Amino acid sequence: MRKFILIIITTILLYSCTTLTLKPADFAWPIENVLKVDNKGFITEQRYSFSVNVKPIFFDEFKDSTNFVGKELRIIRDKAGFYFITGKDFKNVYVFKSIENGLMLENKIIISETQALASPVFNQRNQFIELIDSQKKYQLTSKGLVR
């Protein structure tokens, strides 16, 4: 009898500790956003109530966190909720995930070791994010370059 009561109590406690989960969810932004960096180093998207300091990206990409004012960054969000960020003259695409009060780098995808992006554009595709630069096309996921 004691085992039975212990099992019931354990079951009730475990059931009450489960987290409410809403699935499936699609976090994708249908099109990329081209956002200008302000004089404080932030990009802001009013439609999605999104604002983030991007100075660390400029420091990582160019080893200079002071030359960012007026630069444009391209950002798109995939279905899983990862943010893909790049810009003109970048050689990488930065993939971030949401954390409390910020974004954390999930992956830095090297597009080219030598040639910077001239005019990058993101597109939302079903299973990946497409990056187009001139005639070159890349398929990206949060894990990296697909092709």
N, C-alpha and C positions, 0 to 999 in steps of 0.2 A: 504494500500500500504506500509506503514511503517513497519508493522508486517512482510510482505512478504520479504522486503529488509533485515530486521533484521534476519529473519530465514535463508536467503541465506548467509549472511555474517557469521553467527554463524556456519552454515554447512561447509563453506569453511575453516574457522579457525580450526574447529575440525578435518576436514579431513587432513589439512596440519600438524597437531600436532600428527598424528598417527605414531607409531613406526614401522619401517620395521621389520617384523618377518618372519623368515625362519623356517618352520615346515613341516614335522617332522624332527628331528635330532637324531642321535645315537652317543653318546659320548663314548661308551664302548671301553675299551681296550680288545682285544680278549683273552689275557692271562695276568697273573699277572707278575709283575716285582719284582725281588729280588734285592734290592739296598743296598750297603754298605754305612754306615754313615762315612763321612770323618772327619778329625780332627777339622773341624770348625762346625760340627754338621749338615751338609747338606747331602741330598741325591739328586742325579742327574740322570736323564734318558735322554740321548742324542737323542734317536729316537723321543721322543715327546717334546724335548726342555723344559724339566721339571726339576726344581730345587727348593727345599724348605728346610728351617731350621726345623729340627725335635727335637731339644733339648727340647722344651716344652712338647712333647709327653713323652720323657723319664722321665722328672720331674713328670708329672702327673701319669705315670704308676709306677715308682719306687721311687719317691720322691728323685731322684738323677739325675741331669742334667750334670754330669761330666763323667759318665761311658757309653759312646756311641760310641767311636771310634772303627770302624771295625765291629760293630754289623750290622746284616742284618735286614732290614724291608721288609715286603711284602706289595705291593700296587697294587690295581686294581681299575679301574674306571667303574662304571655301565653305563647303557644306558642313565640315566638321568643326568650324569655328576658328580655324587658324587664319591669321592675318599675314598676307604676303606683301612685302614692301620693297620697292626699288626706285631707281630714278636715273635720269640721264647722267652719263659718265660713271655709273656704278658698274662693278664687275660681278656683283653678287645680288642674290635675292634673299632677303631676311624673312624668316618665318617665325612668327610669334604666337604664343598662346596666352589666353587671358589668365591673369591671376588677380588676387585681391588688390585693388588700387593700382593696377598696372598691366604691363605685358612682359612676358619673359621669353627670351630667345629660345626657340625650339630647334631651329636649324638655320644654318647659313649655307645657301646653295651657291656654289661657285659656277657662274655661267661661263666665264673666261678668265684665265690667268693673265692674259696680256691685253685683250681688246675690251674697252669699255662699251657699255650700251649707248647707242646713239639716240634712239627714240623708242624706248620700250613702251609696250602696251600690254595690259592684262586682259584676258577674256575668261569668263566662267564657263567651264565645260562640265559635263556630267560627272566624270570621275577624276578630273584634274583641273588645274589652273593652267591656261595657255599663256605663255609669254611670247610676244612677237617683237622682234627688233629688226627693222628693215625687211629683208627676205628670210631671215632665220626664225624658226618657230621651235619653242621648247615646251614640253609638257612637264608640269611640276606638281608634286604632292608635298605634304609636310615632311615626308621622309627624304625628298630630294628630287633629282632630275630623273624623269622617266625615260625620255629620249631627247 
